[in-house]
Amino acid sequence: MVRIFGGYVGKYVTVSVKIPAKLKEELEKYGIKPSILLKKAIEEELRNREIKRIKEEIERIKPTLAKLQIEEIVRLIREDREGR
């Protein structure tokens, strides 16, 4: 599945969830569509997991980044820009 601008394009699959009848009644009472609610919850969880993974990766490479000098980074950026 390919994610494009907050939506998905491509093949879809069905995921079913069993919930207590009382819970289903409450959803209906408030006009909540379970499919929309579940899609949002799944997307939010995936977003949170991706953020966590990125933060862990940043922590892993922090020691390497700390060794870089700002002047060196600026020089490399300038060289790259001039090379275009």
C-alpha atoms as one frame of an Amber mdcrd trajectory, in Angstrom:
protein
   0.000   0.000   0.000   1.334   3.442  -0.915   0.544   6.418   1.271  -0.027
   9.686  -0.580  -0.914  12.949   1.197  -2.692  11.341   4.137  -4.568   8.795
   2.047  -3.749   5.420   0.607  -3.701   4.267  -2.969  -3.712   0.644  -3.956
  -4.975  -2.648  -2.702  -7.175  -2.725   0.370  -7.776  -5.587   2.779 -10.568
  -6.173   5.240  -9.781  -6.254   8.938 -12.523  -7.365  11.270 -12.784  -6.725
  14.981 -15.161  -8.278  17.471 -16.471  -5.913  20.114 -19.092  -6.331  22.824
 -22.662  -5.671  21.649 -23.006  -2.894  24.246 -20.031  -1.096  22.733 -21.562
  -1.371  19.249 -24.810   0.087  20.609 -22.917   3.034  22.080 -21.186   3.662
  18.752 -24.548   3.685  16.986 -26.048   5.919  19.681 -23.461   8.603  18.927
 -23.413   8.034  15.177 -19.811   6.863  15.199 -18.738   4.793  12.212 -16.400
   2.081  13.499 -14.477   1.812  10.223 -13.541   5.503  10.231 -12.645   5.418
  13.914 -10.487   2.316  13.494  -8.704   3.704  10.422  -7.827   6.879  12.335
  -6.652   4.900  15.366  -4.458   2.636  13.219  -2.950   5.597  11.351  -2.251
   7.409  14.629  -0.578   4.341  16.136   1.586   3.883  13.045   2.543   7.570
  13.118   3.503   7.268  16.807   5.588   4.163  16.138   7.397   5.879  13.253
   8.137   8.918  15.435   9.485   6.620  18.151  11.677   4.774  15.615  13.084
   8.059  14.283  13.805   9.337  17.803  15.633   6.109  18.614  17.668   6.436
  15.415  18.578  10.032  16.302  19.722   8.898  19.760  21.820   6.178  18.135
  23.644   8.602  15.827  23.932  11.499  18.309  27.516  10.635  19.310  28.581
  10.777  15.667  26.744  14.034  15.063  28.299  15.574  18.173  31.751  15.096
  16.649  30.903  17.252  13.629  32.014  20.849  13.684  29.518  23.506  12.552
  32.155  25.118  10.367  32.714  21.818   8.560  28.996  21.372   7.963  28.681
  24.922   6.589  31.674  24.332   4.306  30.191  21.100   2.963  26.820  22.753
   2.302  28.494  25.633   0.466  30.545  23.213  -1.642  27.418  21.282  -2.503
  25.517  24.433  -3.487  28.375  25.740  -5.608  28.653  22.373  -7.342  25.092
  22.584  -8.693
